[in-house]
Structures are given as C-alpha cells and as structure tokens.
C-alpha cells in the first residue's frame, strides 16, 4: 500500500482521485441541470429582456475585467518563470536550512546526474561541512563534490546515480584519484542502487566509504553523514 518513503502507492492514489472526481462530477451535473438551468432560463433571461442596456454594460465591464485579469496573470507567470530559470542557471552552492533540507528517494531517482550531484553537495552543507562545492563534469578526475569538515578534514565524494549497482572498475577508478589527486581524508562513493560484491570487497581493502541505497535514504531523510560513516566503520 505504501512505498519505501511512506507515501501511498501510485495506483491507489489514482483510484482515490478517480473516485473523488466522479463524486464531484455527479454533484456538479446535478447542480447544472437543476438550479443553474432554472436560473439561466427564468431569472437571468427575464432580467436581460427587461433591462437590455444595463445587461450590455455589465457584459462589457465583465469582459474588460477578464482581459485585465488575464494580462495580470500573464505578467505574474512571466515573473515566476524568470525567477525559476535564474535559480536553475545559478550553480553556486547554497547553504540550506539544516532543519528543512531533506530528499525523498523518488526525488533523487528523478534527478539528472548533475542534479543528483548538487543534491549531495546540499546535504553536505546541511550537515555543517564547509566550502562545499560541486566539481563534477568533464575533467573532474573522479571527484563530483569536495568539502571540508569543521576539523579541516577533506571529504571527496563521487555520486553514482546508476540504475544498476556500482561495479569494481568504477570503484578502482575512484580509488586512483580520491587521495592522490584530491587529498581526501574521507573518500566517499555514493551508489543510488548499491554496489556489486567485488566493488564492496575492493572498497573495504582500500578504505573507501560506500554509501548504498539504504544509507543514502537515511542521509537524505536527515541523518548526519558522519553518523552513517561511524555506523559503517564501527567494529
């Protein structure tokens, strides 16, 4: 009935909405064929035939008001669209409110790879990491996000938003650059859909921190990254 984030199953949502629409449609139909029909055919038509000039003025005034409202709505929509585009273009990391920033797994799954990297950077900033920045892209040398913790330790994160588990070659590539190239004190690789067993074995041998789906869910829902890492590395 509920998915892993606690929301109602999509099919049941559609069924519930359909029942509500049918009920509302039935009520609207009864109202239109009853009260509204009598009002139009008797009261309104009688008023129009008795006061044609006043009716014409009311109609013209109503049309003018609708045109003004349409222009106002268009101006507001243009303003909102412009602001949304400005926010999406600005790739500067933000310092989100730590009491509010959470993500659902469905949101993370629906993001682009770049959006997923930005989300990981924002979660680091939420947890109090400093100088958080996304560096992923062409020539990133295996690092998608780099940050520093309050003690000055460098955290290097690679974000894998793959539909399959991260494999061992990808893990080896990250290991080859995280510390030599970026000076990572903590080398963290995030796999939206987990890791293969050879990848996990390689990560354990080379002190790479793997954040799989369940750990990512906890992090996205508000748990501090270091609390997750401590739980993973505890003896």
N, C-alpha and C positions, 0 to 999 in steps of 0.2 A: 504493500500500500504506500509506503514511504521510501524515498531513495536514500543514499548514504548521507546526504546533507540534512535529512529530516523533513524534506518537502514532500508534498503529496505527489503520488505517481501521476505522470502526464496524462495517461489515458483517463484516470478518474477525474482529473481536472477538466478535461474536455467534456466528459459525460456530465459533470456537475454544471458546467457553464451552459451546456446544451439544454438541460432541464430548466435552468433559470431563464434562458432566452425564450423557450417555449411558453413558460408561465407568463412572462412579461408580454409576449406577443399576444397571447389569448386575452389578457386583460386590456391591452391596447385596442385589439379588434372589437371587443365588446363595447369599449368606450366610444370608438369611432363610429360604429354602426348604431349606437344608441343616442347618447347625449349630444355628441358633436353633430350628427346628421340633423337632429331636430333643431339645433341652434343655427346651423347654416341655412336650412331650408325655410325656417319660420322667422326666427328673431333677426338674424343678420340680413336676410333678403328683404324683410319688411323695413328695416332701418335704412337700407340703401335706396329703396324705391321712394321712401318718404323724404329723404334728405340727400339728393344726388350730389349737390355742390360740396357739402361737408364731407361726404364719402370720398370725393375726388381729392380734396385737400389732405385727408387722412392717409389715403393711399400714396400720394406724392411724398408726404412727410415721412412715411414709413420706408419708402424706397430710398429716400435720401439718407435716412439714419442707417439703413442696412449697408449702403455704399460706404459711408464714413466708418462704420464698424469693420467692414472688410479691409479698408485701407489701413486702419489701425492694427488689425490682426496681422496683416502682411508686414507692416513695419516691425512689430514685435517679433515675428518669426524670423525676419532677416537679422535682427539684432542677436537673437539666441543662436542662430546658425553661425554667425560671425564669431561669437564668443566660443562656441564649441570647436570650430576649426582652429582658432588661436590656441586653445588648450591642447588639442591633439598635435599641433605642429611643434609646440614647445616641448623639447625633450629634456629640459633641465630637471634633475631630480628634485622632488618636493619633500618637505618634512611633514608627513601626515600626522594627524591627531592620533596618538597612540591608543586612545580609548575607543576609537571608532573604526580603524582600518582592519578589516577582515575580508577574506575572499571565500566564496564557495567553490567547490571543486568544478562545478559546471561552468563557472565564470573563467577559471583558469584553463579549462579544456577548450573554451570557445575563443580564447585569445589567439592572436598571431604570435609567432615565435618572439618577435620584438616586444610585443605587449606583455608576454609572459616574463621576459627579462626585466622589463620595467616594474612589473608586479613584485618580483623577487627583490628588486632594489628598494621598493617602497616598504616591503615587510622588514628589511634590514634597518631602514631608517626608523620604522615604528619601534623596533627593539632597542633603539638607542645607539646604533652604530653610526660612526662619523664619516664624513667625506664620502658618502655612498654615491657611487656613480656607475652607470651602465657603460661598458666599453665594448660590448659585443658587436659583431659585424665583421666585414672583411678585414683581415689582418689582426684579429683580436688575440691571436696566439693562445687560444684555448680558454680565455677568461671572458665571461659575459658581464659579471658585476664584481667590483672591488670595493671594499670598505675597511674601516679601522674600528676596533672596539675601543672603549674608554681607556684601556690599558695600553693602547698603541699597537696591539697585535693586528696583523693584516689578514683579512678574510677574503679569499678568492673563490668565486662561485661560478660554476658552469651550469646553465639551465637547459635541461633536455626535455622539451615538450614533445616527446615522440609518442606515436600510437602503439609502440612496442617497447619492451624492456631495453634499457641501455646495455650494449654488449661490451665485451672485453677490449676490443680495439679502441673504442671511444674512450674507455677508462685509461688505457695506456697513453693515448694522446694527451689527455688532460694531465696525467702524472708527469709527462715530459716537459710541461711548461709552467705548471702552477707554482712550483717553488723556484726552479732556475730562472724563469723569465719574470715572474711577478712577485717573488719573495713571500709566498704565502706562509703564514704561521698556521692557518687552518685552510686546508684545501677541501672545498665542499662541492659535490656534484649532486644536482637535483634531478631525479627521474620521475616525471609525471606518472609513468606507468611502470616504475620499478626497474630492476636490474636483473640480468642473467646471473646464474650462479658463478660462472667463470669471472664475470665482472666483479661480483662481490668478493670472491677469493682474492683477486688481484688488488682490490681496494684495501682489504684487510692487511695484506703484506706490505703495502706502501703507505699506510696511514692516511688514506683518503677517506673522507667522511661522506657516506652515502645517505641521501635523504630520499627515501622511496615514497610511494603514494600515501601510505598511512601517516608517515611522519610529516609529509608535506601538508596533509589535511590538518594535522594538529597545529602546524606552524601558521597556516593560512587562517585558522579559526582563533588564533590569539596566543598560543604558547610561544614563549621566547625561544629563539633558535638555540641558544646555549643550553637551555633546559633539555631540549631534544638531543643535542650533541652529547651532553653529560649522560643522559639515559642510554645512548647508543654505545658509549665508550666505557661505561661503568663495568667493573669486573664481575 
